[in-house]
Each structure stands twice: as C-alpha cells, then as structure tokens.
Amino acid sequence: MSVKSITSQPVRREHSPFAVVAMVTLLTGVGAGLGGMGLALLLHGIQHLAYGYSETQLISAESFLQGVSGAAPERRLMVLTICGLIAGLGWWALYRYGRPLVSIRQAVKSDDPQMPVLSTTIHALLQIVTVALGSPLGREVAPREIGSALAGWLSRRAGLSVAQSRIMVACGAGAGLAAVYNVPLGGAVFVLEVLLGTFGLPALVPAIVTSAIAALVAQTGLGNEHQYLVPSIAVNAPLVVWALVCGPIFGAAAWGFTELTKHSRAAAPKDWRLPALSLLNFAIIGVLAMHFPQLLGNGKGPAGLAFDGGLTIGLAAMLLVLKVVITASSLRAGAEGGLLTPGLANGALLAIVLGGVWSLVWPGASLGGFAVVGATAFLAASMQMPITAVVLVFEFTRVGQDFLIPVLFAVGGSLLAFKACTKWAPAMQSAFGFNLGGAGKAR
C-alpha cells in the first residue's frame, strides 16, 4: 500500500520535459551538497566547542577521537548529560508539536513523494547535534533526509511525475550521503540498490549525476578527504582463508545486531518518558566514556583504530560489547540516528577479535586487513546492501583492488548466514518459546 500524501495532491505531468528533469537533478545535487557540507561543518564545530580541541583538527581523520581522549573525564560526563537533555527534550517536542515525520523509504513509495521540510530539518539537526556531543548513532541519515526533503520539494514545484519524483527523492538521499562522506559512487549505488532496487537508465543517470555534483560541492568546504587513513596492507593466504571461514560469523552477528536495534527502536517512547530515559541513557554513556573515550561518536574512532591495527584483542572485544549495548540503549531511549557507521565499527572490532585469534593459529595477516574485510561483511549483511557496502568501504579506505577477493568471500558468507538466521528464527522461537524476530531492514 502506498503512503498517503502529506499535502494536497499537486497537478503533475505524465512526462516532464528533459530540461525540467535536468534542472531538478542539478539543483538536487547542489542543494544536497551544500546541505551535507553544512551539516558536517556544524558537527565539527560543535565537537570543537564541546570538547575544546584545536580548530586545526576539525577536519582531520582522527580529530574527534583525539579531542575526546584529551578532554577531562568529568567534561565527557558533562557533555553527554547535556546531550541527553537535548535529545530527550528535542525529540519529545518534535513529536508533540511538529508535523508527522515521513521516512525516506515512505516518501519513495508515496503517491506524492514529499517530506515535511521543517520537521525533517529539525529531525536532522537533532541527529547532528547529538552525534557531535557523543551519541553512538550514525550521522549519515541527517544529510540523506535533507537531500530527500529538498528533492521532493523541487520535484513538486517543477511538476514532475510521481515516478520521476520518487527517483529524485531517492537521489537526494544518495547525494546527501555522497556529500557528507565524499563517496560519490557509494551514494549513487545506495540509491540504486537500496532505495529504488533498480539499475535502469532512468534511475542510473540522475543517481550518478546528483551524487557526483553533491560530492564536488561538499569538497569546497570539507576538502577532498577520505574517511579513514589506512596503511598499505598486503592480501595473503591467511587473510583469504580467514574471510571464507569467518564470513558466516559476521552474518550471524549482523543479524543479531539488526534484530536488537530494530526492537529497541520500536520500543522507544515518544511521550514524557522520552526525556527521562534519554537523560539517564546518555548520563550512563558519559560515565562509561570517562574510562573509554573511544565509545563516543558514531564509531569512526574505533573503526579507524581497527583499520590502523591500533587495538588489542581485549580492548576491541570490550569496545564491541559496549558499542552494541549503548547503540541499542540509545535507540530504546528515543534518540535517532543511522546504523551505517556503527555497523561498520562493529564489524571492524569483531574482526580484530576473530583475526587476532586466527593469527595465533596461522600468522601472517595484518589486523588492519582483518578489520577492512570484517567491516564490509558486517555492513553488507546488517544493512542488506552488499554492493553498496563494498563500494562504500573501498571509498572510505582507498584500499587496493586486491582486497576484492577476501572482501567478496566474506560478504557472500555473511549474506548466506544472515538469510539462514532469518529463516531459522521462527523455528527456534517455536522450539524454545521466545521471540527472535524476523529480518530487519536498513533505514
């Protein structure tokens, strides 16, 4: 069933002229690029003010981890407490007084693909502010929502057909992702694989063009940087065999993580309990962060340490458990954000643990190589986007194409295990009498 329009049905053409579609495509790319750049700069600015680290580190790959690690433990607790207040009161007020939110997926399926611009903007800003202050959720949903809301508004004003408007709303989301992470190909593939489910020419061309424009526009303010600085890593037999053996483990872990976060989000309150639970949740995270500053933020810090081989097995295992717990608890408390970068971090941390044990039996592969392969496998299964995950990780890390072999082996095994867990869950529920749920879907 399609989603009803949030506004009165506009007069739309059956097929808009090429010039009109081209103009909407161009404006969507530019607007999503400016939106993604603005949100990224806002995030960096808040991080700097909250934790007091140097402005020269604002765009550096490890700036946030360096900043929170250098801040006093009491400051981390104070900032996370403030984060809980902002998250709780902000989302409670939005749900109570704002227009009902429309997700990107709902808009793409709607007969009138529109998202409430003001409510969506506030929702996006709350995500950016809370992630900047230390929320463990991802920041990637915010620029996608801004890009989609803008694309829907432009499509309506231009009188595009429903089919064309749906494509443009999806392209706005991909362009926002491309802008904030400098992943033009990843943004385009995300549109085609995840949101539209087609690589047909009518969707392929605007997806590529909008993502490329958005990434180029965002580079004017953020620079042509990639997300993770990964040293040169060799692909060898121990890594390839490990990818084959451990791929299914990442799929099973991704299934468990997806189910946990799905049920946590579904149980989140939207009434007066939201501020109370949010304050309690983030205060507890603040206490944990006094001892583990790596927990703060969307997971970029620990993922970067994993790719660089800078984690011990014990620390990686501890961070993995705590990251999963605080991600789920934050969703349960009512906070919002993405699961792309948290999933990437979880996969990298799990890979350090599994790879470290593997190296005791068959040494030779680097921990960073395990992390790259494991992060891709976990992300591919948890978000159900294998092609997009591979493209994103390669754009994030700029590793060589030799990594395609172990990465694809691990992704294949991960997807098969995820599917098997989904299939067997009802039977296990019936046999053991508890609810394991069904397969989750990426936002």
C-alpha positions as CSV (number, residue, x, y, z in Angstrom):
1,M,0.0,0.0,0.0
2,S,1.4,3.4,-0.9
3,V,1.8,6.2,1.6
4,K,-0.7,9.0,1.5
5,S,0.5,12.5,0.6
6,I,1.2,14.9,3.5
7,T,-0.1,17.7,1.3
8,S,-2.9,18.2,-1.2
9,Q,-2.2,16.3,-4.4
10,P,-0.4,18.5,-6.9
11,V,-1.0,18.7,-10.6
12,R,1.7,16.6,-12.2
13,R,2.7,15.9,-15.8
14,E,2.8,12.4,-17.1
15,H,6.2,13.0,-18.5
16,S,8.2,16.2,-17.8
17,P,10.5,17.7,-20.5
18,F,14.2,16.8,-20.3
19,A,15.2,20.3,-19.5
20,V,12.9,20.3,-16.4
21,V,14.2,17.0,-15.2
22,A,17.8,18.1,-15.8
23,M,17.3,21.3,-13.8
24,V,15.8,19.4,-10.8
25,T,18.7,16.9,-11.0
26,L,21.2,19.7,-11.0
27,L,19.6,21.6,-8.1
28,T,19.1,18.5,-6.1
29,G,22.9,17.7,-6.4
30,V,23.9,21.2,-5.5
31,G,21.4,21.5,-2.6
32,A,22.3,18.1,-1.2
33,G,26.0,19.0,-1.4
34,L,25.5,22.3,0.4
35,G,23.3,20.6,3.0
36,G,25.8,17.8,3.6
37,M,28.7,20.3,3.8
38,G,26.8,22.5,6.2
39,L,25.8,19.6,8.5
40,A,29.4,18.3,8.5
41,L,30.8,21.7,9.4
42,L,28.2,22.1,12.1
43,L,29.1,18.7,13.5
44,H,32.8,19.6,13.6
45,G,32.1,23.0,15.2
46,I,30.0,21.5,18.0
47,Q,32.6,18.9,18.6
48,H,35.3,21.5,19.0
49,L,33.2,23.6,21.4
50,A,32.1,20.7,23.4
51,Y,35.4,19.0,24.0
52,G,37.7,22.0,23.5
53,Y,40.2,20.7,21.0
54,S,42.2,22.6,18.4
55,E,40.4,24.1,15.3
56,T,43.2,22.8,13.2
57,Q,42.0,19.3,13.9
58,L,38.4,19.9,12.8
59,I,38.6,18.0,9.5
60,S,41.4,15.6,10.4
61,A,40.6,11.9,10.2
62,E,41.0,11.2,13.9
63,S,40.2,14.6,15.3
64,F,37.1,13.6,17.4
65,L,38.8,10.6,19.0
66,Q,41.8,12.8,19.8
67,G,39.6,15.5,21.1
68,V,37.5,13.4,23.4
69,S,40.6,11.5,24.6
70,G,42.3,14.7,25.5
71,A,39.3,16.1,27.3
72,A,39.0,15.6,31.1
73,P,36.8,12.7,32.1
74,E,34.4,15.0,34.0
75,R,34.0,17.1,30.8
76,R,32.9,14.0,28.9
77,L,30.3,13.2,31.5
78,M,29.0,16.7,31.5
79,V,28.8,16.9,27.7
80,L,26.9,13.5,27.5
81,T,24.5,14.7,30.1
82,I,23.8,17.8,28.1
83,C,23.4,15.5,25.0
84,G,20.7,13.6,26.9
85,L,18.8,16.7,27.7
86,I,18.9,18.0,24.1
87,A,18.0,14.6,22.7
88,G,15.1,14.0,25.1
89,L,13.6,17.4,25.1
90,G,14.2,17.9,21.4
91,W,12.6,14.8,20.0
92,W,9.8,15.0,22.6
93,A,8.9,18.5,21.4
94,L,9.2,17.5,17.7
95,Y,6.9,14.5,18.2
96,R,4.4,16.6,20.2
97,Y,4.3,19.9,18.2
98,G,5.9,19.1,14.8
99,R,4.3,17.6,11.7
100,P,4.4,13.7,11.5
101,L,7.8,12.6,10.1
102,V,7.9,10.8,6.8
103,S,10.9,8.5,6.3
104,I,12.8,8.4,3.0
105,R,11.5,4.9,2.3
106,Q,8.0,6.1,2.8
107,A,8.5,9.1,0.6
108,V,10.0,6.9,-2.2
109,K,6.9,4.7,-2.1
110,S,4.4,7.6,-1.8
111,D,1.9,8.8,-4.4
112,D,3.1,12.3,-3.6
113,P,6.7,11.9,-2.6
114,Q,7.0,14.7,0.0
115,M,8.6,15.1,3.4
116,P,7.7,17.9,5.8
117,V,10.6,20.3,5.3
118,L,10.6,22.0,8.8
119,S,10.1,18.8,10.8
120,T,12.6,16.9,8.7
121,T,15.2,19.7,9.1
122,I,14.7,19.7,12.9
123,H,15.0,16.0,13.0
124,A,18.2,16.1,11.0
125,L,19.7,18.8,13.2
126,L,19.0,16.9,16.3
127,Q,20.8,13.9,15.0
128,I,23.9,16.0,14.0
129,V,24.0,17.9,17.4
130,T,23.6,14.7,19.5
131,V,26.2,12.8,17.4
132,A,28.6,15.7,17.7
133,L,28.1,15.6,21.5
134,G,28.9,11.9,21.6
135,S,25.8,9.9,20.7
136,P,26.8,6.4,19.4
137,L,24.4,6.6,16.5
138,G,25.4,7.5,12.9
139,R,25.2,10.9,11.3
140,E,24.5,9.7,7.8
141,V,20.7,9.7,8.0
142,A,20.6,13.5,8.5
143,P,22.1,14.6,5.2
144,R,20.1,12.0,3.4
145,E,16.9,13.4,4.9
146,I,17.8,16.9,4.0
147,G,18.7,15.9,0.4
148,S,15.4,13.9,0.0
149,A,13.2,16.7,1.5
150,L,14.8,19.2,-0.9
151,A,14.4,16.9,-3.9
152,G,10.7,16.3,-3.0
153,W,10.1,20.0,-2.7
154,L,11.8,20.7,-6.0
155,S,10.0,17.9,-7.8
156,R,6.7,19.2,-6.7
157,R,7.4,22.7,-7.7
158,A,8.6,21.5,-11.1
159,G,5.6,19.3,-11.6
160,L,7.5,16.1,-12.2
161,S,5.5,12.9,-12.5
162,V,5.1,10.6,-9.5
163,A,7.7,8.2,-10.9
164,Q,10.2,10.9,-11.6
165,S,9.6,12.5,-8.1
166,R,10.3,9.1,-6.4
167,I,13.6,8.8,-8.3
168,M,14.6,12.3,-7.4
169,V,13.8,11.8,-3.7
170,A,15.9,8.7,-3.6
171,C,18.7,10.6,-5.5
172,G,18.6,13.4,-2.9
173,A,19.3,10.8,-0.2
174,G,22.2,9.3,-2.1
175,A,23.6,12.8,-2.8
176,G,23.4,13.7,0.8
177,L,25.4,10.5,1.7
178,A,27.9,11.3,-1.1
179,A,28.4,14.8,0.2
180,V,28.9,14.1,3.9
181,Y,31.3,11.2,3.4
182,N,32.9,12.1,0.0
183,V,31.6,8.8,-1.6
184,P,30.1,9.8,-5.0
185,L,29.9,6.2,-6.3
186,G,28.7,4.9,-3.0
187,G,25.9,7.4,-2.9
188,A,24.8,6.5,-6.3
189,V,24.9,2.8,-5.7
190,F,23.0,3.3,-2.4
191,V,20.1,4.9,-4.4
192,L,20.0,2.1,-7.0
193,E,20.5,-0.9,-4.8
194,V,18.8,0.1,-1.5
195,L,16.2,2.7,-2.2
196,L,15.0,2.0,-5.8
197,G,16.0,-1.6,-6.3
198,T,16.9,-1.0,-10.0
199,F,19.9,-0.1,-12.1
200,G,17.7,1.0,-15.0
201,L,18.8,4.0,-17.1
202,P,16.0,6.4,-15.8
203,A,17.3,6.0,-12.3
204,L,21.0,5.3,-13.1
205,V,21.7,8.7,-14.7
206,P,20.3,11.0,-12.1
207,A,21.7,8.9,-9.3
208,I,25.2,9.2,-10.7
209,V,24.9,12.9,-11.6
210,T,23.4,14.1,-8.3
211,S,25.9,12.2,-6.2
212,A,28.9,13.4,-8.2
213,I,27.7,17.0,-8.0
214,A,27.0,16.8,-4.3
215,A,30.4,15.3,-3.5
216,L,32.1,18.0,-5.6
217,V,30.1,20.8,-4.0
218,A,30.9,19.5,-0.5
219,Q,34.6,19.3,-1.3
220,T,34.7,23.1,-1.5
221,G,34.2,23.3,2.3
222,L,35.4,19.9,3.5
223,G,38.3,19.1,1.2
224,N,38.8,16.1,-0.9
225,E,39.5,13.8,2.1
226,H,38.6,10.1,2.6
227,Q,37.2,8.9,5.9
228,Y,39.9,6.6,7.1
229,L,43.7,6.6,6.8
230,V,44.6,3.0,6.2
231,P,48.3,2.0,5.8
232,S,49.4,-0.2,3.0
233,I,48.1,-3.8,3.7
234,A,49.0,-6.9,1.8
235,V,46.5,-9.6,0.9
236,N,47.8,-13.1,1.6
237,A,46.6,-16.6,2.1
238,P,45.8,-16.4,5.8
239,L,43.5,-13.4,5.2
240,V,41.7,-15.0,2.2
241,V,41.1,-18.3,4.1
242,W,40.0,-16.4,7.2
243,A,37.5,-14.4,5.1
244,L,36.0,-17.7,3.8
245,V,35.8,-19.2,7.3
246,C,34.6,-16.2,9.3
247,G,32.2,-14.6,6.8
248,P,29.2,-16.5,8.2
249,I,30.1,-15.4,11.7
250,F,29.8,-11.8,10.6
251,G,26.4,-12.5,9.1
252,A,25.1,-14.1,12.2
253,A,26.4,-11.3,14.3
254,A,24.9,-8.7,11.9
255,W,21.5,-10.5,12.2
256,G,21.6,-10.3,16.0
257,F,22.6,-6.6,15.9
258,T,19.8,-5.8,13.4
259,E,17.2,-7.6,15.5
260,L,18.4,-5.9,18.7
261,T,18.3,-2.4,17.2
262,K,15.0,-3.0,15.4
263,H,13.3,-4.0,18.6
264,S,15.0,-1.2,20.6
265,R,13.8,1.4,18.1
266,A,10.3,0.0,18.0
267,A,10.0,0.2,21.8
268,A,11.2,3.8,22.1
269,P,8.8,6.2,23.8
270,K,7.5,9.4,22.3
271,D,5.8,10.8,25.4
272,W,7.1,12.2,28.7
273,R,9.2,9.2,29.3
274,L,11.5,10.1,26.3
275,P,13.3,13.0,28.1
276,A,13.8,10.9,31.3
277,L,15.1,7.8,29.6
278,S,17.3,9.9,27.3
279,L,18.9,11.8,30.1
280,L,19.5,8.5,32.1
281,N,20.9,6.7,29.0
282,F,23.4,9.4,28.0
283,A,24.5,10.0,31.6
284,I,25.4,6.3,31.8
285,I,27.3,6.6,28.5
286,G,29.1,9.6,29.9
287,V,30.2,7.5,32.9
288,L,31.5,4.8,30.6
289,A,33.2,7.4,28.4
290,M,35.2,8.6,31.4
291,H,37.1,5.3,31.1
292,F,36.5,4.5,27.4
293,P,36.5,7.7,25.3
294,Q,36.6,5.5,22.1
295,L,32.9,4.8,22.7
296,L,31.8,8.4,21.9
297,G,30.5,9.3,18.5
298,N,29.3,7.3,15.5
299,G,32.1,4.7,15.6
300,K,34.6,6.3,13.3
301,G,37.2,6.4,16.1
302,P,37.4,2.7,17.0
303,A,36.9,1.8,13.3
304,G,39.9,3.9,12.4
305,L,42.0,2.3,15.2
306,A,41.0,-1.1,13.9
307,F,41.9,-0.3,10.3
308,D,45.3,1.0,11.5
309,G,45.9,-2.1,13.7
310,G,45.9,0.1,16.8
311,L,43.7,-2.1,19.0
312,T,44.5,-5.1,21.2
313,I,42.1,-8.1,21.1
314,G,41.0,-7.4,24.7
315,L,40.2,-3.7,24.1
316,A,38.5,-4.5,20.8
317,A,36.2,-7.1,22.5
318,M,35.4,-4.7,25.3
319,L,34.6,-1.8,22.9
320,L,32.5,-4.1,20.7
321,V,30.3,-5.2,23.6
322,L,29.9,-1.7,24.9
323,K,29.2,-0.2,21.5
324,V,26.4,-2.7,20.8
325,V,24.9,-2.1,24.2
326,I,24.9,1.7,24.1
327,T,23.7,1.8,20.5
328,A,20.7,-0.3,21.4
329,S,20.1,1.6,24.6
330,S,20.2,5.0,22.8
331,L,17.6,3.8,20.3
332,R,15.5,2.4,23.1
333,A,15.7,5.8,25.0
334,G,14.3,7.6,21.9
335,A,17.4,9.0,20.2
336,E,17.6,8.9,16.5
337,G,20.4,8.3,14.0
338,G,21.9,5.9,11.5
339,L,23.3,2.5,11.8
340,L,25.7,2.5,8.9
341,T,28.9,3.8,10.7
342,P,28.0,2.0,13.9
343,G,27.7,-1.3,11.9
344,L,31.0,-0.6,10.2
345,A,32.7,-0.1,13.5
346,N,31.1,-3.3,15.0
347,G,32.4,-5.3,12.1
348,A,35.9,-3.9,12.4
349,L,36.0,-4.6,16.1
350,L,34.7,-8.1,15.7
351,A,37.3,-8.7,13.0
352,I,40.1,-7.7,15.3
353,V,38.9,-10.3,17.8
354,L,38.4,-13.1,15.3
355,G,41.5,-12.1,13.4
356,G,43.6,-12.0,16.5
357,V,42.6,-15.5,17.4
358,W,43.2,-16.7,13.9
359,S,46.7,-15.2,13.9
360,L,47.6,-17.5,16.8
361,V,46.9,-20.5,14.6
362,W,48.0,-19.1,11.2
363,P,50.0,-15.8,11.5
364,G,50.9,-13.6,8.6
365,A,47.8,-11.3,8.0
366,S,47.6,-7.8,9.5
367,L,44.9,-6.8,11.9
368,G,44.0,-3.9,9.7
369,G,43.3,-6.3,6.8
370,F,41.0,-8.3,9.0
371,A,39.2,-5.1,10.0
372,V,38.6,-4.0,6.4
373,V,37.2,-7.3,5.4
374,G,35.1,-7.8,8.5
375,A,33.7,-4.3,8.5
376,T,32.5,-4.8,4.9
377,A,30.9,-8.2,5.6
378,F,29.1,-6.9,8.7
379,L,27.9,-3.8,7.0
380,A,26.7,-5.7,3.9
381,A,24.6,-8.1,6.0
382,S,23.3,-5.7,8.7
383,M,22.1,-3.1,6.1
384,Q,21.2,-5.7,3.4
385,M,23.2,-3.8,0.8
386,P,26.2,-6.0,-0.4
387,I,27.2,-3.9,-3.4
388,T,26.8,-0.6,-1.6
389,A,28.8,-1.9,1.3
390,V,31.7,-3.0,-0.8
391,V,31.8,0.3,-2.7
392,L,31.5,2.4,0.5
393,V,34.3,0.6,2.3
394,F,36.6,0.9,-0.7
395,E,35.8,4.6,-1.0
396,F,36.2,5.1,2.8
397,T,39.6,3.4,3.0
398,R,41.0,3.6,-0.6
399,V,42.4,0.1,-0.2
400,G,43.7,-1.7,-3.3
401,Q,41.5,-3.8,-5.5
402,D,43.4,-6.9,-4.3
403,F,41.1,-6.7,-1.3
404,L,38.1,-7.6,-3.5
405,I,38.8,-11.3,-3.3
406,P,38.7,-11.7,0.5
407,V,36.0,-9.0,0.8
408,L,33.7,-10.7,-1.6
409,F,34.3,-14.1,0.0
410,A,33.4,-12.7,3.4
411,V,30.4,-10.7,2.1
412,G,29.0,-13.8,0.4
413,G,29.3,-15.9,3.6
414,S,27.8,-13.1,5.7
415,L,24.8,-12.8,3.5
416,L,24.1,-16.5,3.5
417,A,24.4,-16.7,7.3
418,F,22.1,-13.7,7.7
419,K,19.5,-15.3,5.4
420,A,19.8,-18.6,7.3
421,C,19.3,-16.9,10.7
422,T,16.2,-15.1,9.3
423,K,14.8,-18.4,8.0
424,W,15.5,-20.4,11.2
425,A,14.3,-17.8,13.6
426,P,10.6,-18.8,13.6
427,A,11.5,-22.5,14.1
428,M,13.8,-21.6,17.0
429,Q,11.1,-19.4,18.5
430,S,8.7,-22.3,18.4
431,A,11.1,-24.8,19.8
432,F,12.4,-22.6,22.7
433,G,9.4,-20.4,23.3
434,F,11.0,-17.0,22.9
435,N,10.8,-14.3,20.2
436,L,13.8,-14.0,17.9
437,G,12.0,-11.7,15.5
438,G,12.4,-11.5,11.7
439,A,14.8,-9.9,9.4
440,G,15.4,-6.2,9.9
441,K,15.6,-3.7,7.1
442,A,18.1,-0.9,6.7
443,R,16.8,2.6,7.1
